[in-house]
Amino acid sequence: NDRAIIFAPYFREQMAIAFDPERVSDATDVTQLAEIRIGVEVDSVGDYYLSGAHGGLLSESARRMLTADDAMDALIGGEVDAVLAPRAQLEGGLTARKADAFRLSMFQLRGMLRSFWDVGIAAKLGNDKLVTEVASALVTLKQDGVLEAISAAYGVSYVAPAADFSAVAGP
């Protein structure tokens, strides 16, 4: 976008699958996934993957829901056997629901999409002072352990981004 700058990556996100170990023994086995019900947020990366991966093998497994939270509720309620979504959403959702019986595996979107990405900040281009101050604040939050503490408070594992956000890249 020529009107925005994306800067200060502060978290690494990746796709994951939450599942009921009573109904799914290996949530990374594509042939097993083709036989179960997988909750997914409609029009999300997970939905796109299930619709087209492996020649459409997983398209019948998808149970499309309005949000990832709806899919998590369906997992807890036994309406689906697994949920495919970003790891932080799944970890936070399982923690909030006190759903310790469910398991989580990282999930590779083989052959289609990136399975992980760094999350950062966006600002309107030309706001150089804002960019510098926000980037500086994020460095402090990381050094002081605040980013990790915020993640932990929601049951989310903090994963540092691949990029170093201590340096602010200009527009």
N, C-alpha and C positions, 0 to 999 in steps of 0.2 A: 504494500500500500504506500503510495507516494505522499500520504498525508500523516503518517504515523511512524514512530520509531518503536521498535521492540528491543528491550534492553533488560539487563540485570536478571538473568536466569537464576532462580532460587530453589528449584525443586525438580527432580526427575520423576516423571510419571511413566507408567507402562501398563499395558493391558494385562489383565489377570482374569481368572475364572474362579468363582466361589462355588462350592458344590457340597452336596450331601454325601459323605463317604459311605453311607448305607446303600446308596443307589448308584454311585459312580466310583469305580475303583481307580481309574486313571483318567483324569480330566484333560490330559494332553494327547490322548489317543483318539485320533480323528475318527476311526471306525466306531469307537464306543460313543463318541459325541453324536454321531449320526443316528444313534438309537435312543437318545434321551431328549428331554425337553429343556431347552436353554432359554432363559429369560434374557431379554436384551432391550435396551431403550431404542425406540423407533428412530430411524434416521441417524444413528450413531455409527461410530467406527465398528463396533461389534456387530450391529445390524448389517452393515455393508459387507463385512467379512463373512458372516454366516450365509448371506444371500448368494455370494459368488465364489467363495473359496472351494477348492478341490472340485471344480466343475459343477458346483451347486450341490454337492453331496450333503452339506449341512443345512440347506435352505428349509427343509421340512422340520428340522429340529428347533428352529427359531420360534419363540413365543414373544411377539412384539408388544411392548408396553409403553405407556406414555413417558415414564421416567425410569432411571436406574433404581430409584427407591421403590417404585412399584414392583419392579422385577425382584428386588430383595425381599419384599413382603411376600411375593409369590413363592420364593424359595423357602422362606420360613413356614409358609402355609402348606407346602407340599404340592403346589400347583406346577412347579418346575423343579428340575433336578439340579440345575446349575444356573449361574448368571455370568455373562461375559460383559465386562466393563473395565474402566480404569481402576487400577489397584487401590488408590486412595479412597475412591467411592466405595469399593467393596469392603476394605478394612474398616472404614468409618461406619458403614452400614451394619456390618456384623457386630462391631463394638456397641453401637447405639442400641441394637436389638438384643444384646447379651446372648448372641447366638454362637456359643462356644463349640457346639457340636459340628459346625460346618468347617470345611477346610478351604484353603486358598492356594492356588498354583499360579505362577507367572505363565503367561500365554503368548506364544509367538504367532504373529499373523503372517505365516510363511507365504512368500511369493506375492503378496498383495500390497501390504501397507507396512509402515514402520510400527514396531511393537512398543517403542518407547519414544519419549520426547521431553525436552526441557521446558518448564513453565517459567515465564518471565513477566515483565511489566510492559504495557504499551502506553504511549503518551502521544499527544498531538505533536506533530513535527513543529519545531520552532520553540518549544518549551524547554530550552537547554538547562535553565536553572532548576526546573522541576526534575528533570531527568537526573541531574547531578545529585540533588538532595535525596531523591528516592533511592538511587543506587547506593549512596553513602549510608543511608539508614539501613538498607538491607545488609550491607557489610557488617554493621554494628549488631544487627539482630542475629546474624550467623555467628559472629565471634562470641557473643554473649550467650549462645545456646538457646535463644528464644525461638528460632525456627523449629528446632528439634522439640522443644517443650510444647509449642502449639500443636505440632503433629501428634505428639504423644497424648495430649489431652483429648484428642479425638480418636485414639486408637490407630493412628496412621504411622507407618514406618517412615521416618525421614530419610530420603535418598537425595544426596547432593547432586546438583546438575553436573554435566560433563564440563561445561564452560565455567571459567572463573569469572565471577561477577564483581570482583573487587576493582576491576578496571571498567570505567564507563566508556562505551564506544559512542563516538559522536554520530550525528545524523549523516 
